[in-house]
Amino acid sequence: MDQEQLERYEFQYGATRGKLAMASDLLTEALVLVGQHGVYCQSARQPGKPAMDVQIILQCLAESKELVLNALETSKPV
């Protein structure tokens, strides 16, 4: 985790919203990395799609990011 970036977010958005913004960035990076891995790890049963485990990981990360963004949007600004 980039401590300087976290501190910037916390200064800009407040402690809670800053941490949520940082979590959103980290989830975005994880989604990109897993998505890239999915290009090379293709499903034998579903050509053109990532392997099932990669699909499940992508789904979990996407849902987690959605929850973080929802919490960020509904939290009170400082």
C-alpha positions as CSV (number, residue, x, y, z in Angstrom):
1,M,0.0,0.0,0.0
2,D,1.3,3.5,-0.9
3,Q,1.3,5.3,2.5
4,E,1.8,8.7,0.8
5,Q,-1.3,8.2,-1.4
6,L,-3.3,7.1,1.6
7,E,-2.3,10.2,3.4
8,R,-3.2,12.4,0.5
9,Y,-6.7,10.7,0.2
10,E,-7.2,11.1,4.0
11,F,-6.3,14.8,3.8
12,Q,-8.5,15.3,0.8
13,Y,-11.5,13.3,1.9
14,G,-11.2,12.7,5.6
15,A,-10.0,9.5,7.4
16,T,-12.8,7.2,6.5
17,R,-13.6,8.3,3.0
18,G,-9.8,8.5,2.3
19,K,-9.4,4.9,3.3
20,L,-12.4,3.9,1.1
21,A,-10.9,5.8,-1.8
22,M,-7.6,4.0,-1.3
23,A,-9.4,0.6,-1.1
24,S,-11.1,1.4,-4.4
25,D,-7.8,2.1,-6.0
26,L,-6.3,-1.1,-4.7
27,L,-9.3,-3.1,-5.9
28,T,-9.1,-1.5,-9.3
29,E,-5.4,-2.5,-9.6
30,A,-6.3,-6.1,-8.5
31,L,-9.1,-6.2,-11.2
32,V,-6.6,-5.1,-13.9
33,L,-4.0,-7.7,-12.9
34,V,-6.5,-10.5,-12.6
35,G,-8.0,-9.5,-15.9
36,Q,-4.6,-9.6,-17.6
37,H,-4.0,-13.0,-16.1
38,G,-7.4,-14.1,-17.5
39,V,-6.2,-13.4,-21.0
40,Y,-3.5,-16.1,-20.7
41,C,-5.5,-18.5,-18.5
42,Q,-8.4,-19.4,-20.8
43,S,-11.2,-21.8,-19.9
44,A,-11.1,-25.2,-21.8
45,R,-14.9,-25.4,-21.6
46,Q,-15.6,-21.8,-22.6
47,P,-13.2,-20.6,-25.3
48,G,-12.6,-16.9,-25.1
49,K,-13.4,-16.7,-21.4
50,P,-11.0,-16.8,-18.5
51,A,-10.7,-20.0,-16.4
52,M,-13.5,-20.4,-13.9
53,D,-11.3,-19.6,-10.9
54,V,-10.3,-16.3,-12.6
55,Q,-13.9,-15.5,-13.4
56,I,-14.8,-16.1,-9.7
57,I,-12.0,-13.9,-8.5
58,L,-12.9,-11.1,-10.9
59,Q,-16.6,-11.3,-9.8
60,C,-15.6,-11.1,-6.1
61,L,-13.3,-8.2,-6.7
62,A,-15.9,-6.3,-8.8
63,E,-18.5,-6.8,-6.1
64,S,-16.1,-5.7,-3.4
65,K,-15.3,-2.6,-5.3
66,E,-19.0,-1.9,-5.8
67,L,-19.5,-2.1,-2.1
68,V,-16.6,0.2,-1.4
69,L,-17.8,2.8,-3.9
70,N,-21.3,2.6,-2.5
71,A,-20.0,3.2,1.0
72,L,-17.9,6.1,-0.3
73,E,-20.9,7.7,-2.0
74,T,-23.2,7.3,1.0
75,S,-20.6,8.4,3.7
76,K,-20.8,11.9,4.9
77,P,-18.2,14.3,3.5
78,V,-16.0,16.0,6.1
